[in-house]
Amino acid sequence: MSENAKTANLIWEGQGLAFTGVGGSGFTLRIDNPAGPDAASPMELVAIASGSCTAMDVIDILRKKKQDVTSFEVRVIGLRAVEHPKVFTEIDLEYVVTGRSIDSKAVERAIELSLTKYCSVNAMLVASVKINHRYQIIDAEAVAA
């Protein structure tokens, strides 16, 4: 198997629609429908994959740009079609960057690089889903006051 391959196994838990997903790395997680506090739905996992892929890129780029980020969050909303297969029709990404003297141009560039060059998940999704994004910068000093 190619070293570029990613693998996963899904093992049915024997009832309902609950599965244990095991990644090639050995990481496990529960998948169920309906989702609950102990398991995610497959579409929640797609939303998480979209957000986490770009989040890792953006925080990495901001750190390389010497931005003093004290907290960082990506909020994801996936809007689904009404009819089956109920795919995402749009994904909204909101980046919330908290820190000291954060440069908005650095944030904009980090997001742009992630969404146009580095994030493989969103590069796949953008072929069939409209991906919107916005950001807000919160001054850590103002939060502390």
C-alpha positions as CSV (number, residue, x, y, z in Angstrom):
1,M,0.0,0.0,0.0
2,S,1.2,3.5,-0.8
3,E,2.7,5.5,2.0
4,N,0.3,8.3,0.9
5,A,-2.8,6.1,1.7
6,K,-5.0,6.7,4.7
7,T,-6.9,3.8,6.0
8,A,-9.9,3.2,8.3
9,N,-12.0,0.3,9.5
10,L,-15.6,0.6,10.6
11,I,-16.8,-2.2,13.0
12,W,-20.5,-2.5,13.6
13,E,-21.3,-2.6,17.4
14,G,-24.1,-5.2,16.9
15,Q,-27.1,-3.0,17.3
16,G,-28.7,0.1,15.7
17,L,-26.4,2.2,13.5
18,A,-23.5,2.4,16.0
19,F,-20.0,1.7,14.7
20,T,-16.4,2.0,16.1
21,G,-14.2,3.7,13.6
22,V,-10.5,2.7,13.7
23,G,-8.0,4.9,11.8
24,G,-4.8,3.5,10.4
25,S,-3.0,5.4,13.2
26,G,-4.9,3.3,15.8
27,F,-7.2,6.1,16.9
28,T,-10.8,5.1,17.6
29,L,-14.0,6.9,17.8
30,R,-17.7,6.1,17.9
31,I,-20.1,6.9,15.0
32,D,-23.9,6.6,15.4
33,N,-27.1,7.9,13.9
34,P,-28.6,9.7,15.6
35,A,-25.6,11.3,17.1
36,G,-25.3,11.9,20.8
37,P,-22.8,12.8,23.5
38,D,-20.9,9.5,23.0
39,A,-20.8,9.4,19.2
40,A,-20.8,11.7,16.1
41,S,-22.8,11.2,13.0
42,P,-21.0,10.8,9.7
43,M,-21.9,14.3,8.6
44,E,-20.7,15.8,11.9
45,L,-17.4,14.1,11.1
46,V,-17.3,15.8,7.7
47,A,-17.9,19.1,9.4
48,I,-15.2,18.3,12.0
49,A,-12.8,17.3,9.2
50,S,-13.4,20.5,7.3
51,G,-12.8,22.7,10.4
52,S,-9.9,20.8,11.9
53,C,-8.0,20.7,8.6
54,T,-8.1,24.4,8.1
55,A,-7.7,25.1,11.8
56,M,-4.4,23.3,11.9
57,D,-3.1,25.2,8.8
58,V,-4.2,28.6,10.1
59,I,-2.8,28.3,13.6
60,D,0.5,26.9,12.2
61,I,0.8,29.8,9.7
62,L,-0.1,32.4,12.4
63,R,2.6,31.0,14.7
64,K,5.1,31.1,11.9
65,K,4.1,34.8,11.4
66,K,4.9,35.4,15.0
67,Q,1.3,36.3,15.9
68,D,0.6,36.2,19.7
69,V,-2.4,34.0,19.6
70,T,-3.8,33.1,23.0
71,S,-6.9,31.3,21.9
72,F,-8.2,30.0,18.5
73,E,-11.4,28.4,17.4
74,V,-13.0,27.5,14.1
75,R,-16.8,27.3,14.2
76,V,-18.4,25.2,11.4
77,I,-21.9,25.2,10.1
78,G,-22.8,22.7,7.4
79,L,-26.0,23.5,5.6
80,R,-27.6,20.3,4.1
81,A,-29.9,19.6,1.2
82,V,-33.5,18.8,2.1
83,E,-33.7,15.7,-0.1
84,H,-31.5,12.5,0.1
85,P,-28.6,12.1,0.1
86,K,-28.7,15.3,2.1
87,V,-25.2,16.4,1.2
88,F,-23.8,19.7,2.4
89,T,-24.6,22.5,0.0
90,E,-22.7,25.1,1.9
91,I,-20.1,25.1,4.7
92,D,-19.6,28.2,6.8
93,L,-16.3,28.6,8.6
94,E,-15.9,31.2,11.2
95,Y,-12.3,31.7,12.6
96,V,-12.1,33.3,16.0
97,V,-8.6,34.5,16.8
98,T,-7.9,35.8,20.3
99,G,-4.5,37.3,21.1
100,R,-2.3,40.4,21.5
101,S,-1.8,42.8,18.6
102,I,-3.1,40.3,16.0
103,D,-2.5,41.5,12.4
104,S,-5.7,41.2,10.4
105,K,-3.7,40.8,7.2
106,A,-1.8,37.8,8.7
107,V,-5.1,36.2,9.6
108,E,-6.6,36.9,6.1
109,R,-3.5,35.4,4.4
110,A,-3.4,32.4,6.7
111,I,-7.0,31.6,5.9
112,E,-6.4,32.2,2.2
113,L,-3.4,29.8,2.1
114,S,-5.3,27.2,4.0
115,L,-8.4,27.2,1.8
116,T,-6.5,27.6,-1.5
117,K,-3.3,25.6,-1.0
118,Y,-2.9,23.5,2.1
119,C,-6.2,22.0,3.4
120,S,-6.8,18.8,1.6
121,V,-10.2,18.2,3.1
122,N,-11.6,21.5,2.0
123,A,-9.9,21.2,-1.4
124,M,-11.9,18.0,-1.9
125,L,-15.2,19.5,-0.6
126,V,-15.0,22.7,-2.6
127,A,-15.6,20.8,-5.8
128,S,-19.2,20.2,-4.7
129,V,-19.8,22.5,-1.7
130,K,-19.7,26.3,-1.5
131,I,-17.3,27.1,1.3
132,N,-17.8,30.5,3.0
133,H,-15.5,32.0,5.5
134,R,-15.2,34.9,7.9
135,Y,-13.1,35.8,10.9
136,Q,-13.1,37.9,14.0
137,I,-10.1,39.0,16.1
138,I,-10.6,39.4,19.8
139,D,-8.1,41.5,21.8
140,A,-6.8,39.3,24.7
141,E,-6.1,42.4,26.8
142,A,-9.7,43.6,26.4
143,V,-11.0,40.1,27.4
144,A,-8.7,40.0,30.5
145,A,-9.9,43.5,31.7
